[in-house]
Amino acid sequence: MFEKEQLIDINLIDFDNNTYRISSDVSIANLKKSIQNNGMLNPCLVRKSNGRFIVISGHKRIIATKELCINQVPVKIVIEQENKAKTDLFCAKLSIIENAFSRELNLMEQARGVFLLSESLTNEEIATNSLSIFNSSLNPNIVEKLLKIVSLDKPVHDLILSKKLSINTALKLKNYDTQIFDAFINIFKKVRMGQNKQSEIIVNLYEIAKRDNIPLSELVNSKEIYKIIDHANQDENYKGNLLRSYLTNKRYPELTKTYDDHKKGIKDLKLEPKIKLNPPYNFEGENYSLSFEFRNKKEFEKHIQKLVSVYKSKAFENLIK
């Protein structure tokens, strides 16, 4: 499938063609030192195209070689088959395999690899063959999601890689227009929270805008939101919790007041820290739950006596009326 290893003039490399590049890593400082001291130990894989060569594997090695002003580079050239589609698929697989079996691919590398293969294979075929190509098992659902995020801009890809934006959240935001999409991306760039909390933020903003009959773009870009995400406290988790609390209060003002009243009522009971009295979830039911911790019989008896006194108190009567 390859011609014999040979040296080619580096000026014959098409540096503008990144068809087979799946990695966005551009750090080559250490690689340059290695090539300078030891030479290029492994040949790059290339493909002929209109008298020039497209890199399949070894992009960083070739860039490092060029920056070192080395005129020739060792390569193995793919032999073109009569059926061009077969050669395309072979080269696509090579570009992924060369990376996947030397290190673990990140999500965006997997996404770019899936996109390359999608020119020749169905989602099901990619999933079926994923273990031998990606060194990782991908199901058709994941393959479909990876294909959808490829088209998003690099800042979004960077957020996904930094684990500040989940794939599912990115795909939800993709349904909004550019202005709203960018505003949400700016929010999640400055706060840190998991996928469920990101979804909660999106839903709350959407529901508030719908209830108050104001454009979602206006709400997402409001000064109240920006005051929170640009808070002087640089702790991204803190700002995330602050934002969630603000939106919950705005969406459920009555429920928030009920929770605040409940907290005050619990405080009035003067329960010990080891005794927990919890209200019905969202105060939608009638059943409270009670739990307490104890180390011995004496501590158990102490808690019981406290609960008896609480039961007889006016504060308890006001709490559960």
Secondary structure, 3 states (H helix, E strand, C coil): CECCCEEEEHHHECCCCCCCCCCCCCCCHHHHHHHHHHCCCCCEEEEEECCEEEEEECHHHHHHHHHCCCCEEEEEEECCCCCHHHHHHHHHHHHHHHHHCCCCCCHHHHHHHHHHHHCCCCHHHHHHHHHHHHCCCCCHHHHHHHHHHCCCCHHHHHHHHCCCCCHHHHHHHCCCCHHHHHHHHHHHHHCCCCHHHHHHHHHHHHHHHHHHCCCHHHHHCCHHHHHHHCCCCCCHHHHHHHHHHHHHHHHCHHHHHHHHHHHHHHHHHCCCCCEEEECCHHHCCCCCEEEECCCCHHHHHHHHHHHHHHHCCHHHHHHHC
